[in-house]
Amino acid sequence: MHTFNYPYTIPQALLAEKVCTTIGMDKIFFQNSGTEANEAMIKMARKHGIEKYGPNRYHIVTAKMGFHGRTFGAMSATGQPGNGCQVGFGPMTYGFSYAPYNDLEAFKDACTENTIAIMIEPVQGEGGVHPATMEFMKGLREFCDENDMLLLIDEVQTGWCRTGKVMSYMHYGIKPDIVSMAKALGGGMPIGAICATEEVAKAFTPGSHGTTSADIRFPVLRHLQRLGNFSTEIWLAMRQRWVLILWKNLQRSLM
Ligand SMILES: Cc1ncc(COP(=O)(O)O)c(C=O)c1O
């Protein structure tokens, strides 16, 4: 039914190639939800910063009123201190600052010599639908390039054709250093991922990160099928086989 991150599987390799070539990134790391993808993105950025520039280079600036998920790293990246998703859980993870969305100067001001990344949604969905302006996204990219910082784009909500382009960052003519995705990647099935540049992806070495259900066959095959790499017949045949295996196992466990 699934494998963890260590073994290579054919469907996973096919999907990795297809996703990376479609969105112009070098490496992919599979996860199984949006918040998990953001955890991986934050961890990779921090490890890259610490290994390349020293132990204090882990600070990340994100947007006020953003949303990045409900696990501790992603929750701490969420710039909404009064929101139900943060209230009552004690202190958030150290190492994040927040600036108003679409305010380029405020983002620049929030960065310090310890800042390794800016993390942003191309469209904010909390309290209305707020797309990032062209000036803001291009400005963030330029600012990150000038200051050896990474641009992390959370496309969990917007990725895979939900805004008219495959990824929303394509509207701005920019590329992130790491991008997270989930939701539409699986078309209703649980799958998440981050894609990164070769240089930044090097931060993850064996043992750095992993998850039990990194390669869940149904969503992986389903997305491959949607991208046209897998015929419907093969997909249906494999699905039938799994239903049979599931049924047999269920019968056994009921005995
Ligand atoms: C922009 C964004 N990031 C992250 C998440 C968290 O994704 P998940 O619910 O799959 O953990 C969401 C969920 O709505 C989201 O909209």
The ligand as a Gaussian input file, in Angstrom:
#p B3LYP/6-31G(d) Opt

LIG

0 1
 C       -1.798000      27.438000       2.483000
 C       -1.957000      26.204000       3.318000
 N       -0.863000      25.626000       3.840000
 C       -0.952000      24.501000       4.580000
 C       -2.164000      23.917000       4.862000
 C       -2.226000      22.667000       5.702000
 O       -2.536000      21.561000       4.893000
 P       -3.107000      20.210000       5.539000
 O       -4.469000      20.518000       6.044000
 O       -3.083000      19.216000       4.412000
 O       -2.191000      19.807000       6.630000
 C       -3.337000      24.493000       4.334000
 C       -4.646000      23.884000       4.618000
 O       -5.685000      24.376000       4.338000
 C       -3.225000      25.660000       3.545000
 O       -4.305000      26.248000       3.030000

